[in-house]
């Protein structure tokens, strides 16, 4: 053991098992904790995260005394960190699939360069100049790993990458991403310049006939401890992880094949090399079998490569036995499209070609036809017919393309369709389900035809006769005859209606009718192309007066110079907005997506408009879907809402409703931290909805605090008072006197009252609605002529007076309170505080029966329909007194007496006075069982005795005589008796007033 190692061991044994004050990376190494961490079932952080952290720490630049940035120093700490990263990669067995999936190109480049360095590869020496056969096994393997990664990275960079959706712009994050992108591009540039050398190195590796070894955690530890003494061991054939020759060659062949295949796009002759390497890979996989521990090949991807190579470079031995893929590919390249149709018809019997492949061929033909090759229209129909027959045989629905291509049937199309159907089914071997599918298809085709001549062509065909029974055929023909127009059987033949050619105006009218009904973007585009081909004088965006586009957008859209594009953009947006309004969100999304794709090509302004509308659509979709069950929106949607609120793009037309919905969305999902702390200052100045949202969110946050800290509540109060204020102007009349005229909906506030009300009706968060309701209730109560206050939760947080009462439009405030309560109860009809507000409103407007209904409902929702005691903060003395007054004015005097018991101090005066009334409209003595106060019962006994009402007196005496009302009973028994009578009485009242 060296002196340095002995010193370290002595230090370790004498210190506690806690991390030292130096780097925790060094602690991991010295205490041998890294291996323990990696052996955990689910280590956190994950191994690849450790690699990133180690290398980031090791590559941090230093700053000298002159504050100049210097390269990372080559000190002990950085060497330890690099070694830790290599050890984690060794733990992962240097699996490039894992490393490439989780590490960026710059990080993996740094890691493999460190592997080359520690494996004794001389820096600055070209790998192609080194003889792999004479190098130590670990050195040769390090060179192979680096060059395999190089060509794999080049291949991967050639694939299209789906751009991640950008979140809210953050300068630091964007700068970091830009730096990483530039660094990756620089590395790729170097790798591509060295690509030919890397391929030569890997080709040379295929000639090796010896096993190779790669560094393990043990060999790396030996290098770290005493690098001078392990050269012999690490360079011998027994050090490190053994990689068999076959495994190495299998991985190298696969990577070379992918590289050659990628180069084939510019040099088709290279496909032969790719084919050779891929087929050699298959052979090696068969040889290795399940014994392979280190060779991981995606066999599905390999099969796809082999299939593609068979198509691109068919070998001489298989030229007589080409696969259907190869045959279709050769036919398409040579323009022999009729043979493609034959192959598809034959495939309808074998089902060997995947449906997706057949659809891709049809799409390719459609694209060529749209580029002006009119000769392909017939081929498109034939291929589509073949695909449709394949679909119906497998039980799928008829495609939209077939219906569109079959809109104008003719004899040739019918003949070809019948030929395809006949050749696509073997009636002797076909199952009943196949026969049933084919019969149903032919029957539906007949029902869709208007010309009886074509119907008889199908119904008289051998296949139709075979598949359908006589009764079914006769029934179908009868249906068609009844549907066709009647003709007068006179001697002179009458020209058929279908033989009269339709005029251009009729065709245009039919197409306009289809245009109005269609919600398929592709179909709308096709119809507009046809219409513009018939006439250039019409503006087809005016066809329907139901197509409405907001005025802020219409000016931009109608300014598009190309008539077809203008009509298409206008109609797509109008239909999308309509679908969103009627909650047909799936069609709205298709229409908006098509419009976005269209405008992206020529108008950045309209592109941003469509992105804004799609954001609003996604908000509505979530709120109408999973949002109703309380599921939080995805973080991506919240980020997009923030991005919209912070958007500062000039000249972009904006709809007010989108800003409303975005702020309401943030309030509904309790994003109060963002609204109170993270909103940019310019937003508060320029967007009144953001200002209002910030005040509401801050008030919600401060609500639990002391009253002195509720500064934002006062700010919110002042904003709403200003909105509800009216501007006044003086006018001199004919008599010379000056009168004051109030101007409603003034611009004194940050928005109009109608806009505020519209915004509030987009909120669903209970606390926010409660705060707004209490604010308006307090504002309603401030007026001097108020007789009956309305009560509300949290009403004490608002100021109790207004400096200028005359400036407030209290009529508008009263209307607003009623509308807000009605809206809040539509959101949640079980909130007792809102029900009390509604009851107080009815009480203040002398609607006593309705008031009782809501007072009772408020108690019912918070007591399980009175099976539990109503909380005292719900049925306060004020509420009970108002219920008493309601019953009194409704002449229900016995109910008044019973309710007097509910007060904290029983109001005997009111109870006795009500019992003296003889014109009571309630059930009187039937309510005596609900009275638990003996004093009231004794007074009833005296009253009935005085009036000579013997029967009612006996009922009162019977009620007094109940043992549970005995004054000698314990207090608990008396309370239980009172509670039971309260429950029964309130339930009886609820049945009466609900």
C-alpha angles and dihedrals in degrees: 000000000000123000091248092053092047091052091050093049091050091049092049095052093050100050132073122261095254127108113270123237090258124079118322087217089065089046090055090053099042096044092044089236095136094073091047090050093050092049091062115109092239108012116199116233093037119236095255090051089054091054091053093047094047095048094043090054092046093049098049110126119236129227121224128213091275089057090249118148111243131188116267109286120246095235134141094265095055092045089053091050093050090048091051090053091051091049092053090050089049088052087056088052090241090283104177092198091062095039095048093047094053107028129066121238094256093050094047090046090054092047095051092045088055088050090053090049095050090044091062097251104158110242116243093022117124111240091219089063093056122091106230092197092063097043124095111268095248092049093050091048092050090053091049092049092051095048093043088053091047096057093038089055091049091051092046092051090058092062118092112256123212107234114237115242107258117240125208109318113262116179097212094049092045091050091050092049091048092051092049091048092051092047091050091050091051092050091048090051091055092044092052091050089053095040095106091051091049091052091050091050092052092045088053090050090060088064094058115107100189134085118256132214132215128202119271130194089265096054090046090052090052091051090050095049102046113352093178095061102046102058091099094048098046092046095049123095094252103057123098133002113330117235112192118228093243092052092049093047092047092055093043093049091051093049092046091049091053090049093050091046090053091050090050091078088074099027114033092190089071090067087080090061091048091051092051093051095046094050090047087053090054091051092050092049088053090051096046094043118166093337092083114111100167105030111091114176124169096234094190090055090045090053090052091051091050091049091050091049090051088055096044098039111020110191123235091246093057099037090101091049103046117170118241088252091058093045093052092046093051091047092051093049092049094043093240095142097161089065089053088058090050091050091051092049091051090047090057086073098044102032089212098137115073116243091237091058092050090049091050090054090051091049090051091052091047090053092051090048092051089052089067105276098131092176088073094063091086092045090050090055093047094049090045090051090051091050092047093053089049089051096051092046089057093045100255127137123264111268124246091236092061093051090050095048090046095052090103107036122190137180094269092053092048092048092050093046091052090048092053092048092050094048094044098063132053102211093197095054102026119112123240091253092056091049091047092050092050093047092050090050094052091046092051091048089055093049090052094054121091098190111080090205090068092043091056090048089061099036092052094049118112094237092052092049091048097048100041125059121237092254092052092049094049092047091051094049091048091051091052093048092050090049095050118086116267118248130205108245098221128151094255110069113241119221111251117248089233091056092061108093113237117241122240091253091055091051091048091050092051092049092048089052090053090046091056094049101041123095095174109108093209092051092047090054092049092050092050091049089053093046093050088048089057098045137003096193100076129085100215095190085076095057093102126035088207091071102096125174121183112263092239088064102035094069092056094043096046088050091068107115099211107080096209093049091046093052092045095049093045095048095044091051094044093049091045092052091048092050090049090051092053090044094248089140098165094059091041090056092050092050094046092046091052091047091048092051090050099048094042088074096061115006125051088182094058090041090061090045090056092046089054092049092048089052090053089047092052090050091052091045093053094043091050093043129032092356091071090063091052098257110151117242118254116271089242091063092049090050091051091051090052090047091053093049091050095044114128103179112144123230094016110139108233131195116223092220092064092057089047093051093046095053091042089050091054092048094046092053094044098245087158095141091061095045094048103036112016105041110114115246094239090060092057090053098044105033116057092191091057089049091051091045091051092052092048093047093047091048090052090052094048095044097096091050129088119289092249091063095055097099093139091055088061091047091051090048092053092048093052093044089053091050090051093047123103129222114236130210132182124234127189113224130213090267091058095250120130116234129192117238121194117218111211122216094023124182095239093111133056089264141002120275091243089055091049091050091048090051094048090053088063092060124097104167106114097216093051092048091047091053093049092047093049090049093053092042090053090047089050092051094050094075115105099229095055114128104179118035120217115229125220140168117267090010091140094071093072128082115266098222144034122219095221110032093172091065094062119088097222093178089061090046091054091050090048093051091053093048093047094050091048090051094045092052090049087058095046118000091184100068104114096202091057091047090053090052090051090048091049090051091054090045092052090050093049095250094135101168092052090046091054089049092058095040089055092044091053090055093044097054094053097043104044090257091318095306085121128042114276108244112254091233088063100044098040121170089261092055092047091049090051090050088050091052091048092053091046093052089047088054092242093137099163088056088053091055092049093048090052086069090060092067119098087242111032111242100224093170094060092040094052092044092052093048090055090063111101100190096069116157095204130082093269108187093031086067094056091093088065094059114096100168107098093204092061091046091051090050089051090052091051092046095051091045090052091050093044092241097148098171094051090045090056090052091052091047090050090052091051092049095063108120094224090064093055108129090223091065120107116268092250091058092049092049091049091051091049092048093050091051091047090054095050093044094050092046090051090049091049092054088050098049104028 
